[in-house]
Amino acid sequence: MTEFGKSKLFNFKELENLGYNIVIYPVTTQRLAMKNVEDGLRDIYANGHQNNIIDKMQTRKRLYELVDYEKYNSLDENIYNFSTKGHE
């Protein structure tokens, strides 16, 4: 089920009542993202900078929270634990 189709959109409870046990929204999230990309690029084009849209961007802090960056970074440090000194 996707937006802009012929049938009405069902909410998750209606889909559950029809026998579905999982609902995903891959095209919905893509369309949300691309609309915001389009709006952002239009603003940058019009103004020559991104200063007016900083508040619409995901912060680095939030990205790191979502991907559990500290855990990932510690894994990376354990993998990259060698020195290239003497091997130039």
Secondary structure, DSSP 8 states (H G I E B T S, - for coil): --TTSSS----HHHHHHTT------HHHHHHHHHHHHHHHHHHHHHHSSSGGGGGGS--HHHHHHHTTHHHHHHHHHHHS----TT--
